[in-house]
Amino acid sequence: MNKVSVELGDRRYPIYIGDKLLAQNDLLVSLLNGRQVMVVTNTTVGPLYLDKIVTQLKDFDTLVIELEDGEQYKTLDTVNSIFGSLLEHRFSRNSTLIALGGGVVGDITGFAAACYQRGIHFVQIPTTLLAQVDSSVGGKTGVNHPLGKNMIGAFYQPQGVIADTSVLTTLPGREVNAGVAEIIKYGLIYDPGFFEWLEVNLGSLKRYDEQALNHAIQRSCEIKAEIVSADEKEAGLRAILNFGHTFGHAIEAGCGYGRYLHGEAVSIGMCLASELSYRLGLISLQDVTRCIHLLKRCGLPVTIPEQLSTDDYLRLMAVDKKNMNGEIRVIVLNSIGRACLPQPIDPALLGKTIDEYAACRAS
Ligand SMILES: NC(=O)c1ccc[n+]([C@@H]2O[C@H](COP(=O)([O-])OP(=O)(O)OC[C@H]3O[C@@H](n4cnc5c(N)ncnc54)[C@H](O)[C@@H]3O)[C@@H](O)[C@H]2O)c1
């Protein structure tokens, strides 16, 4: 078992990573507070892994909530239903919520824990690769509003994260790839050596080789933990975690949520952000090709959707949270392994980058 620590003073917490961690009784119990525990999961993950959790909680007053599966249930209504159960069963401030599932379950549960009686303990047991390397780490919790994704939320850190790599064997391949996109992002923004490691070891990772999987998850969590420790509330450095996301969000929103998985849209977004970095004179054409090639080898999309025009991108990118004073700001690369803080980008250059990338780069 590997352990990464998120260093946030008296709110520091461990991320445990390894095979079959859900079978290790003492691990989960060591993170609980009080006798009352609610496990929040969904109708897909519950039947697969809930038993493993509940058997560890024999000595606790345990309640289980199984949510419907899907991003469309990441709403205040769902959070309110969790509050209802907690109140009905008289959960006190001295209780713990456990999130068992992917990023959707984690974000909902974390937000419920942040709000219930002004904050109770919670533990993340992420069951998708994306949740293990990204959403369960760093304390962003929240739900969607009809007028915007992730618009209602709180920064709220868990007591700990248990990332059991054996649960990934039941995850659909497309979901695995979406997680690998975020892993590649960490190499691109923060660690050239890790990017090179991924170029060499992608095959092993995709074959679920235990050592490769553990290393990729651990290094991703270390990088995210380091960035979050330096800038918990995204006043500066943390913004680089959004590399590829400004284009990616435009693609998700413009094509309709559901056509692309988040990691797939981010994959195309990272290609466009690399192309933009090249056009700004920051990285070489060879670097752009390395980025596209690695994502393509992983089975991730790298071509931009035909249905979106350049004007669509500019319109959609204009509503990004990183923008300031009416300027579109994008994270670009200084080199492979080093991202710059968000830069204001001339819309004419953005348009040219999108047009020319579509015409010549990704075929
Ligand atoms: N909080 C953050 O910092 C942060 C970061 C990135 C993304 N997010 C959020 O995370 C969400 C996306 O998370 P996700 O990609 O994990 O999607 P998800 O939670 O929807 O999970 C994807 C699918 O896989 C299923 N699943 C989960 N674990 C499984 C397993 N082991 N075996 C079989 N099926 C399994 C789920 O039921 C679901 O159908 C979005 O809502 C996004 O906004 C949050």
The ligand as a MOL file (V3000), in Angstrom:
LIG
                    3D

  0  0  0     0  0            999 V3000
M  V30 BEGIN CTAB
M  V30 COUNTS 44 48 0 0 0
M  V30 BEGIN ATOM
M  V30 1 N -14.2660 17.6900 -7.1310 0
M  V30 2 C -13.3680 17.7760 -8.0710 0
M  V30 3 O -12.2520 18.2740 -7.8760 0
M  V30 4 C -13.6890 17.2120 -9.4220 0
M  V30 5 C -12.6710 17.0430 -10.3820 0
M  V30 6 C -13.0070 16.4490 -11.5950 0
M  V30 7 C -14.3050 16.0350 -11.8420 0
M  V30 8 N -15.2700 16.2290 -10.8760 0 CHG=1
M  V30 9 C -16.6440 15.7780 -11.0860 0
M  V30 10 O -16.6170 14.3590 -11.1430 0
M  V30 11 C -17.7200 13.9020 -11.9290 0
M  V30 12 C -17.2230 12.8750 -12.9170 0
M  V30 13 O -16.6960 11.7900 -12.1770 0
M  V30 14 P -16.5070 10.3510 -12.8240 0
M  V30 15 O -15.7940 10.4860 -14.1080 0
M  V30 16 O -15.9370 9.4800 -11.7720 0 CHG=-1
M  V30 17 O -17.9880 9.9490 -13.2300 0
M  V30 18 P -19.1610 9.1430 -12.4630 0
M  V30 19 O -19.1240 9.3720 -11.0240 0
M  V30 20 O -20.4110 9.5000 -13.1870 0
M  V30 21 O -18.7940 7.6270 -12.7700 0
M  V30 22 C -18.8090 7.1680 -14.1190 0
M  V30 23 C -19.6620 5.9030 -14.2520 0
M  V30 24 O -18.9350 4.7960 -13.7320 0
M  V30 25 C -19.7390 4.0890 -12.7800 0
M  V30 26 N -18.8050 3.4810 -11.8490 0
M  V30 27 C -18.1160 4.0820 -10.8600 0
M  V30 28 N -17.2340 3.2270 -10.3150 0
M  V30 29 C -17.3840 2.0520 -10.9680 0
M  V30 30 C -16.7420 0.7870 -10.8670 0
M  V30 31 N -15.7050 0.5730 -10.0410 0
M  V30 32 N -17.1730 -0.2080 -11.6800 0
M  V30 33 C -18.1740 0.0120 -12.5690 0
M  V30 34 N -18.8080 1.1870 -12.7260 0
M  V30 35 C -18.3980 2.2010 -11.9370 0
M  V30 36 C -20.6340 5.1560 -12.2100 0
M  V30 37 O -21.7590 4.5980 -11.5940 0
M  V30 38 C -20.9700 5.9410 -13.4740 0
M  V30 39 O -21.9540 5.2920 -14.2200 0
M  V30 40 C -18.3290 15.1440 -12.5850 0
M  V30 41 O -19.5150 15.4830 -11.9150 0
M  V30 42 C -17.2620 16.2250 -12.3770 0
M  V30 43 O -17.8250 17.5120 -12.2750 0
M  V30 44 C -14.9790 16.7920 -9.6790 0
M  V30 END ATOM
M  V30 BEGIN BOND
M  V30 1 1 1 2
M  V30 2 2 2 3
M  V30 3 1 2 4
M  V30 4 1 4 5
M  V30 5 2 4 44
M  V30 6 2 5 6
M  V30 7 1 6 7
M  V30 8 2 7 8
M  V30 9 1 8 9
M  V30 10 1 8 44
M  V30 11 1 9 10
M  V30 12 1 9 42
M  V30 13 1 10 11
M  V30 14 1 11 12
M  V30 15 1 11 40
M  V30 16 1 12 13
M  V30 17 1 13 14
M  V30 18 2 14 15
M  V30 19 1 14 16
M  V30 20 1 14 17
M  V30 21 1 17 18
M  V30 22 2 18 19
M  V30 23 1 18 20
M  V30 24 1 18 21
M  V30 25 1 21 22
M  V30 26 1 22 23
M  V30 27 1 23 24
M  V30 28 1 23 38
M  V30 29 1 24 25
M  V30 30 1 25 26
M  V30 31 1 25 36
M  V30 32 1 26 27
M  V30 33 1 26 35
M  V30 34 2 27 28
M  V30 35 1 28 29
M  V30 36 1 29 30
M  V30 37 2 29 35
M  V30 38 1 30 31
M  V30 39 2 30 32
M  V30 40 1 32 33
M  V30 41 2 33 34
M  V30 42 1 34 35
M  V30 43 1 36 37
M  V30 44 1 36 38
M  V30 45 1 38 39
M  V30 46 1 40 41
M  V30 47 1 40 42
M  V30 48 1 42 43
M  V30 END BOND
M  V30 END CTAB
M  END
